[in-house]
């Protein structure tokens, strides 16, 4: 009997949907699930027919964080191997987060339940977060003697500010959907039965413009906190030069000029 897909992919009208599929484990992120996620992200990155991505979880949870089985294996491993194996595993975690962050299309997390630890980081790796009323977020790494390793130390301060990010990480407290919206962790709150349609509508709206301009804008704005204004201007200038040559820009300008000409006749 074949094993079920750990990440299910569907595409509708140019919008890809990736569904984490370990509902009995609240979609906790195993190494095998991460490998499937990376495979899908690489495929989506190379598919020009896909213009946006939505990520959600099957069942009652979005993603409950790291896989307990993996933690148990680490506890039982030879101590001499734990450090290097942990470092190697971290490379995979960060590669997946970086792939999602830098995907050249709009990305939306549809958070249907618990988004804990790696799950919360996965949601914030997306450009936008839509949460159902059942969603909640936690960064409880420190309670287990760990630092946030899925991007939380990068993404969360950009969402809520430095001091608030420290408070959420140090305390590890649970943030419900309404507070997540108020703090800026989530961008939209909706009923559970409207979650996917709302996330897909957002993905559709955010990807309706020039694919070239969206990709280039995202490549600059994702790094803007780490750059001076002069560096942002320089990166923007290079991106604009490419846009000037794109079919989307040239077609838009020509259509505008044609309308002006018709109006003058």
C-alpha positions, 0 to 999 in steps of 0.5 A: 500500500502506498504512503499518503502524500504528506503535502497535497498539491492542487492548482486552480486558475493559476493559484496553487494550494499546498495542504499539509497532510498529517492531520492525526499529528496536527500536521507536525513537520517531519523531515519527510514532510519538509522534503515534500514541501521543498519539492513542491516549492521548487516545482512551483517556483519553476512553473510560470503558469502558477501566479500565487500560492496558498498553504494550509493544513488538513484537519484541525491544525495548521502545523503543530511545530516540530515532529515529536518522533524526531525529538525522541530520536535526537534524545536517544542518539549518540551525543557525539553525533547530535551537534552535527546532525542538528546543524545538518537538519537546520540547513534543511529547515532554513532552506525550506523557509528561504524558498518560501520567503523568496518565492517570486509570487504572492504567498498566503498562509490559511491558518485553520488551527494551531500554528506552533513553533515551526508552524507559526514560523511557516505561516510568517514565511508567507507574504500574508496570513489569513486566520480562521477564528480557530487559529492560534499561534505560539512560539514556545521554543524556550520552554523546551530549551531551544531558540526559534529556528524556523525563521521566527527571530527574523519574521516575528519582529518584522510583524509585531516589533522587536520588544513585542516579539521578545515578549511572545518568544520569551513567554511562549504564550498562546495568541488567539486569532483576534489578538493575532489580527490586532498585533499584525501576526495575521492580516485577515480574520474570517469564519472557518468555513470561509478560510480557504475561499478568503485566502484564495481571494487574497492570493488572486487579488495580490497576483492580478498585476504584472508577474515580473513587477511583483517578483522584482518588488518582492525581491527588494522589499524582503531585504529592505530592513537590512539595507540603507535607502541608497541600497534600496534605491540601487536595487529598485533601479535595477529592477525598474530597468528590467520592468521597462523591457517586460511585455507587461509594461510595454503592453500596458503603456501601449494600451494606455496610449491607444486609449488616449489616441482614441479619446482625442479623435 
